[in-house]
Amino acid sequence: MAKEAVFTMKLERELRDAFMAAAKDADRPASQIVREFMRDYVEQDREYLAWLQRKVDNARADIAAGRVHSHEEVEAEMDKLFADLEQKRRGADAA
């Protein structure tokens, strides 16, 4: 791939020196490693955005299909869950 741009950044001297030493130990150019980091980050971001879009699409489909719960229903279910957990905890403490 042709290199047509220059990327300049500021960072701590210690971090730069440690990175350059690690790149040298790996017998690889530091610029190559940074390009790989950048490509990986961009790909990871794309994958996350695709995953998030699927979650949103699924949620919208659930709403359209009427698979929803009111605030009161959720609150009642959570109250029951917490009460059950508290009862189990008390039973474990008594044992």
C-alpha positions as CSV (number, residue, x, y, z in Angstrom):
1,M,0.0,0.0,0.0
2,A,1.4,3.4,-1.0
3,K,2.2,5.7,1.9
4,E,0.8,9.1,1.2
5,A,0.4,10.7,4.6
6,V,2.5,11.5,7.6
7,F,1.2,11.1,11.1
8,T,2.8,13.1,13.9
9,M,1.9,12.7,17.6
10,K,3.2,13.8,21.0
11,L,3.9,11.2,23.7
12,E,6.0,10.7,26.7
13,R,9.7,10.2,25.9
14,E,9.8,7.1,28.1
15,L,6.9,5.5,26.2
16,R,8.5,6.3,22.9
17,D,11.9,4.9,24.0
18,A,10.3,1.7,25.4
19,F,8.2,1.2,22.2
20,M,11.2,1.8,19.9
21,A,13.3,-0.7,22.0
22,A,10.5,-3.3,21.8
23,A,10.2,-2.8,18.0
24,K,13.9,-3.2,17.7
25,D,13.9,-6.4,19.8
26,A,11.1,-7.7,17.5
27,D,13.3,-6.8,14.5
28,R,10.4,-4.8,13.0
29,P,10.1,-1.1,12.0
30,A,8.1,0.9,14.6
31,S,6.1,2.4,11.8
32,Q,4.9,-1.0,10.6
33,I,3.8,-1.9,14.1
34,V,1.9,1.4,14.5
35,R,0.1,0.8,11.1
36,E,-0.9,-2.6,12.4
37,F,-2.3,-1.1,15.6
38,M,-4.2,1.5,13.6
39,R,-5.7,-1.1,11.2
40,D,-6.6,-3.4,14.2
41,Y,-8.3,-0.5,15.9
42,V,-10.3,0.5,12.8
43,E,-11.4,-3.1,12.3
44,Q,-12.4,-3.5,15.9
45,D,-14.4,-0.3,15.7
46,R,-16.2,-1.5,12.6
47,E,-17.0,-4.8,14.3
48,Y,-18.3,-3.0,17.4
49,L,-20.5,-0.7,15.3
50,A,-21.9,-3.7,13.4
51,W,-22.6,-5.5,16.7
52,L,-24.3,-2.4,18.1
53,Q,-26.4,-2.0,15.0
54,R,-27.6,-5.6,15.3
55,K,-28.6,-5.0,18.9
56,V,-30.5,-1.9,17.9
57,D,-32.2,-3.7,15.0
58,N,-33.2,-6.6,17.3
59,A,-34.6,-4.2,19.9
60,R,-36.6,-2.3,17.3
61,A,-38.0,-5.7,16.0
62,D,-39.0,-6.6,19.6
63,I,-40.8,-3.3,20.0
64,A,-42.6,-3.7,16.7
65,A,-43.7,-7.2,17.6
66,G,-45.0,-6.1,21.0
67,R,-42.3,-7.9,23.0
68,V,-42.0,-5.1,25.5
69,H,-42.5,-4.8,29.3
70,S,-43.8,-1.8,31.2
71,H,-41.7,-0.1,33.9
72,E,-44.0,-1.5,36.5
73,E,-43.6,-5.1,35.2
74,V,-39.9,-4.8,35.2
75,E,-39.9,-3.3,38.7
76,A,-42.1,-6.0,40.1
77,E,-40.0,-8.8,38.5
78,M,-36.8,-7.2,40.0
79,D,-38.5,-6.8,43.4
80,K,-39.3,-10.6,43.3
81,L,-35.8,-11.5,42.2
82,F,-34.2,-9.4,45.0
83,A,-36.6,-10.9,47.6
84,D,-35.8,-14.4,46.5
85,L,-32.1,-13.7,46.7
86,E,-32.5,-12.2,50.1
87,Q,-34.4,-15.2,51.3
88,K,-31.7,-17.6,49.9
89,R,-29.0,-15.5,51.7
90,R,-30.8,-15.6,55.0
91,G,-31.2,-19.4,54.6
92,A,-27.5,-19.7,53.9
93,D,-26.6,-17.6,56.9
94,A,-28.8,-19.7,59.2
95,A,-27.2,-22.9,58.0
